[in-house]
Amino acid sequence: MTRALMIQGAGSDVGKSLIVAGLARLAVRRGLRVLPFKPQNMSNNAAVTVDGGEIGRAQALQAQAAGVAPHTDMNPVLLKPETDVGAQIVVQGRRFATLRAREYAAMKPALMKPVLESFVRLKDRADLVLVEGAGSAAEVNLRKADIANMGFARSAEVPVVLVGDIDRGGVIAQLVGTKAVLDPDDAAMVGGFIINKFRGDPSLFDDGYRLIESRTSWRGFGVLPYFSRAAELPAEDVMGLGEARKKGKCKIAFLALSRIANFDDLDPLKLEGEIDLVMVRPGEAIPGDARLVILPGSKSTRGDLAFLRSQGWDIDLHAHYRRGGHVLGVCGGYQMLGKSVADPEGIEGSSGESPGLGLLDVKTVMTPQKTVTRVTASHAATGEPIEAYEIHIGLTEGEDRLRPFAILNGAGEGAVSRDGRVHGSYLHGLFTSDGFRKAFLARMDIPATNLHYRASVESTLDALADHIENHLDVEGLLAAAR
């Protein structure tokens, strides 16, 4: 019979996603058929699945760790924030509605049905399903309609292991406090805990470890040291890109838009040894010595156009261009580079039209139809193949489309300015294609190494599995699954 184990957090960003990925890889090594699952995720960094839907990027990485293709059942509910109080709701890979937080809370109980349907389908295909919770199990104010943590665990009868993050401090209170606030029946689902992100001599935490076991009556599965290669894996949080910065010979800057989406486009660049990938945060100016500035995707193109202007980045971009710099816009960033972005039906917010940055002679109109697909294209300028995906709404047309960025299905895709220094494309994940990445950067005199990006990710997943194998009671964890 298929077994399942759920990794929940005693707080947000405690390392659940990586632990699930590492466990998936080491369980596959043991000959098990493993599938990842997250009932509900909140992220604008989505991946396109083999069945033509979208799921959270972390679940796509976990699928890679398990050696399988990503599927919509692995993340049946995905929330994609569009404003501070509202989000697009994606159910089993398809756009369902755009709701405010209170509206979503009211409808959430109805989503347990598709969540359990997807979970059962995964169980039918696997020996082990590894489930990731969301946020913190201690958010008991959200427990009544919960589908992401204990609500799911109880409904699906899946045992739980809690992860605490010692790096941020207070891990004893994280875990003991979680036990204190949980409903007794919820607490009974917890089979043990993991201490994550430890730095230094773990023996110095022996007393704290025993205290947690004593106060909670939960079994400890070990202390996991900080995994130093975590930055080499695709980041689900854009802050991870900023933290991974290393000095290089040539500077590429990208804008940290307020609704930045699908920024995994940048992951391969952070591994290029000769490149200094700079995240331009709100309140900061675009570096004057950047060779290339990237406008990434956005969940709210017109909203982020206004945000971009409020930071003065429009002025910086035009100055960068006048100095002879290059600009690349991907998806929403591509739309912003044009002359205008119109949303007559209010699909991404209030209806209306916004002036674009005017660096490309194109115009975009938002449409209800959403393109979600994996594609293979070729770079128009160099002929290099590009393995990518599209996930966007909107139609973009104009004179600069006569100079396409890529060739897709025999037709032009994207646009390039007359002088060849401004590029726009709907193709996400384009820099994972090693030949294209090297050729594209070379045209701007940006040095690139012989990095094999996909092989690098595989190597890091193997190292993560080794790391977990060496420090945690893996046999105990697998035995806890039922």
N, C-alpha and C positions, 0 to 999 in steps of 0.2 A: 504494500500500500504506500501511496505517496505521503511523504512527511513534509512538514512545514515548520519554519521557525521565523519569528518576527523580531527584528532589531529595532527597538524604540530608543528614544533619547530622553535623558533627564533634563535636556535643554536643547535649544536650536543650535545647529552647526557644531555638533559634538563629534562628527565623523561617521555617522550612520552609513552614508552612501558608500564610502570607501571600504568600510568593514564588510558590507554586503558584497561589494565587488571582489574583495580579497577572498572571502569565504566561498563565493561562487567559483573562482578560479581553482582553489585548492580542493573543493568538492569534485569538480570535473576531473582533476588529476586522480581522484580515487575511483574514477569510472562511473560516477553518478550523472544522470541527466538532470541538469539544474536550470531553473528558470527564475528570474527576478520578478518581484511584484511590489508596487507601491499603490495603495488604494487611492490616495489623493496627494497630488503634488501641487505646489505653487511656484511657477517659474515661467519666465519669458524665454528661457533658453530651451527650445524644444528640438526634438529629433523627428525625422520622417521615418515611418515604419514600412516594412515590406508590404503591408496591406493598405498602404496609402493614407494613413492617419498620422497623428502626432502624439508624442509622449514626452515626458521630461527627459532632458539630456542625461541625467544621472542613470535613469533606467536603461538608456541605450548603451551606456558604458558598462553597466552591469551585465547586459545581454552579451556584449563583446567578451567580457570576462568569462561568461558561461559558454562561449563558443557558439552562440545562436544569433539569428537575426532578430532585431527589435520588432515587437508586435504591439498593437494597441491594447491588448489585454494586460500588458505589463504595467500600465498606468491608466486605469479606466477613467479617472477624474483628474483633469489638469486645469488649474486656474491660472489664467494669464492676465496679470494686472494691467489695466488700461489707465486707471486714475487711482488716487489715494483711497477711494471708497468703492471702486467697482472693478470687475474683472470679466473677461471672456471665459465662459465655462465650456470646456471640451470634454465630451463624454464618449468613451470608447473610441477616441481618435477623431471625432467629428465635432465641429462647432455646434453647441447646443443653444446658448443664449449669452447675452451680456447682462450681468446683474450687479446691483449694489450689494454690499456686504450683508445687510439685513435681509434682503430678498433671497440671497444664497442660503443663509442660515435657515430660512423658512422651508426651502425646498430640499435641503440636504438629506433629510431622512429618506426621501424617495430615491436617492442615489445609491443607497445600500444594495438595492436589487442588482443594478448593473455591476457594481463592485464585486458582489459575490458571484455573479455569473462569470465574470472574467477570471476570478480566482479559481473557480471550479474547472473552467476550460484549461487553465494552466496545469492544474493538478492532474488532469487526464493525460498530459503530455510529458510529465516529469517524474523523477524519483524524489526530488527535493525542490520545494519552492521556498526561496528566501525573500521574506517580506520586510520592507522598510517602512517605518512609521514616519510621521511628519511633525516637525516642531518638537514639543515636549509632551510627554505622557502626563505631566503634572498640571496641564491646563484644564483643570476640572470644571472651570466655568463653561467650557465647550463640550463637556462630556455628554450631555443629554442627547444631542443629535450627531455624535461623533461617528465618522466613518474612516478616520485616518489612523487612530491608535487603539485604545482599549475597546472602543465600540466595535471595530472590525475584529480584533482579537477574540472578543467574547462571542461575536456572531459566528465566526468561522472556526472557533475552538483551536486557535493557534497559540502555542506557548511563546512567551516574550522574554527577551534578554535586554536589559537596560544598559545604555552606554552613558558614562559620565565623562566630562572633559576636564581633566586636571590642569590643563594649560592655562585656562582662564581663572583658576582658583575656585575654592569653595566646593570641591567635588564631593566631600563628605556630606555637606548640606544638600547638594543636588540630589543625591541618592536617598539619604535618610529622610529628607523632606518630601521626596516623591512618595515614599512608602507612607508617610504620615498623612498625606492629603488624598491618597487613592481610596476609593471604595474598597472594602475588604475583598469583595468578589473579583474586582479588577486586580488587586494586589496578588491574589492567588494565582493569576495567570503568569506572574513573573517567576521565571526559573533561575534567574541569576543576574549578574552584572559584569560589565567590563569597564576598567579604567583606561581611558584613551589619552593619547598625546602627552605621555610622560616624558620629561626631560631630566637627565641626571641619573643618580643611583636609586633604582626602584626599591632597594631594601630600606631606604629612609621612609618609605610609605607603608611599611609592614604594619605598624600599629593602626594607622588610619584604615587600611584594608580590613584588618580584623574587626575594627569598630563598626565598619559598615555591615560586615557579615553579622555581627552580634545584634545591632540595632534593627536590621531589616529581616533577619532570618533567611536572606537570599544567599545563594552560593556565588562566590567569586570565580570568574573564568579567567582571571589574569589581568596583568597590567601591560598595556601595549605602548611601547615607546613611540615618540613622535616619528612619523614616517617622512623622512626628509625628501623623498622623491615625489611627494604628493603633487607638487607644482608641475610635474611633467605629464600629468593626466588632464583631460579636458575639465575645465572649471565650470561648475554650475552657477557659481556666484561671481559676478564680474569683479568683485574685490579681490578674488584669487589671482586675477591677471595682474592687478597692480602690485600685489604682494610678491609676485614671482619675478619682478623686474630685475634685470641684471644689466650692467653696463656693456655696451657694444660700440663698434666703430661708427655705426650709422643709425640715426634716430628715425623711428617710425612712431607717429603719435596717433592715438585714437580718442574719440570724444566719448566720455562717460555720460551718455544721454540719460534723461530721467526715466525713460521707459525702454532702455536698451534691450534688444532681443537678439537671440541667436548669435551671441558674441563668440561662440566656439570657432567662428571664422578666424579668430586671432590666435587660437591655441598653438598652431604650428610656428607662428612667428616668435612666440616667447621662447621656443627651444632653439632658435637660430642663434648660434654663438656670436655672430658678427653684428647682430641687431640689438639695439636698445629700444625695447617696446615701451612707450610712455603712455600711461593712462592720464588724460587731461581731465581732472576733476572739476566740479563746479567751483567757480571762483578763481580758477587758474587760467593762464593764457596759453595758447598753442605755442610750443617752443619754436623760436625763430629759426633754429637750425635743423628742423625736421625735414627729411628728404621727401617723405610721403605722409599725408594725413588721411586717415580712414574714418569715414562716417559709417558706423555699423547699423545694423537693423534696429527698428523701433516698433513697439507695439502700438504707438500713437504718433504717426508721422507729423501731423499738423501740430499736435501738442508739443512734440519735441523740437519742431521748427521754432516755435515760440520760446521754448526753453533755451535752445541754442542761441537765439538772438539776445535773450536776457543775460547770457553770460558774455556777450561781446564776441562770441566765436565766429559770427558771420564776418565781422571786421577782420579778425585774425586770419580766417580762411582766404579772404580776398587778398590780404597782404602776402600770405604764403604763396598764393598763385602768381601774384605780380613778381615775386622774387624768383620765379621759375620753378616752384615746387610742384609736386604731383598730388592729385587727390583721387581717392577711390571711395565710391559710395556703394554699399551693398544693401539691396532690398529697400528698406525705409530710407537709408542714407542715399541711395540712388534717386529715390523720389524727391528728396530734399534738394538735390543738386540742380533740379530742373527749374523752369520758370514759374510753375505754379503747381499746387496740390489742391484738388477740389474733392470735397466729400458731400455731394448733394443730398445723400440719404442719411447722413449722420451715423455712418457705420462705426467709426472710431471715436465718436464723441458728438459734439454739436455740429450741425450741418454748416457748410460754408466753404470758402476758398481762401487759401493762404498763398502769398507770394513765396516762391522758392528762392534759392540762393543765386540762380541765374548763371551757374557755371556750366550747365549743359542746356542745349536748345531742345528741351523736351517738356511735356506737360503730363501730369498724372491725374486720372479721375478714379476715385475709389468706387469699387463695385461690390455687390454682395457675394459674388462667387469667390471662393478661396481656392488658390492653387496649392496643393500639397502633394509633392511627387519627388521621387529620386530621378536624377538625370545624368546622362553622360554627354558632355559637350566638348568642343575644342576651342582654344583661345584663337580668336581671329587673327591676331598679329603674329603669333609664333607657331600655330598649329598644334601646340601641346594639348594633350587630352586633359579634361577636367572632370573628375567624379564629384558630383555636387547634389544639392537638393534645393527645391523651391518650396517656400511656405509664405505666401503673401496674398494680399488682395490688391486690386488696382490694376489699371491699364495705363501704360506709359507710351506716348507717341511723340514724334517730333523729328526735325531735320537731322539731329545727331544720331538718330537710330539708323541712318544710312551708313554710319560707320559703327558696326556692331562690336561689342566687346567679345562676344563668343558666337559660335555657330552651334545651334541646337536643333536637331531634327531637320537639318537642311536649311534652316532659316536663321536670320540674325537675332541675337539676344543681347540686350543691353545697349549701351551707347558710349561713344568716345568723342571728345571734343575735337574740333578741327585741328588744333595744334598737338593733339595726342597726349595732353597732360592731365586731363580729367576723364575718369573712367566710371561708368555706372553699370551695375549688373544685379539681377535678381538671384544669382547663383550663390547659395550659402555653402560653406565648407570647401570653397575652391582651393584654399592654400594647403589642404591635406594632400593634394596631388603634387608630388615632389618635383616633377619635370616642369609643370606650369609655374609653381612657386619660384623656382630658380630662374626660369626664363623671364617671367614678369618683372621680378626685382632687378634682374640684370639690365633691363631696358631703362631703369632709373639709376643705374650705377650703384645699386644697393647690393652688397656682397651676400651670397647665400652659401651655406655649406652643403655637403652631400648627405644631409639629414634624410633618413627614411622614416617619415613620420609615423606611419601605421606600425612599422616594426618597433619603433621607439615606445609607442603606447603598449604594445604587447609585452615588451621587455619589462616595462614598469609594472604592469599587472602581475607578471610572474614574480617580480621582486616584492610586491605587496603581499602576494600569497605566501611567499617565503617568510616575510616579516611576521605575519599573523601566525604561521605554523611554528615559528621559533619562540613566540612569546605568550601565546594563549593556549588554553586547554581545548584544542580543536576537537579531540575525540569526545570530550564532555559536551561541547556545543552541538556537535552533530547528533549525539545521543539525546540531547534535550529536545530535538525536533520530534514532532509526532503528527 
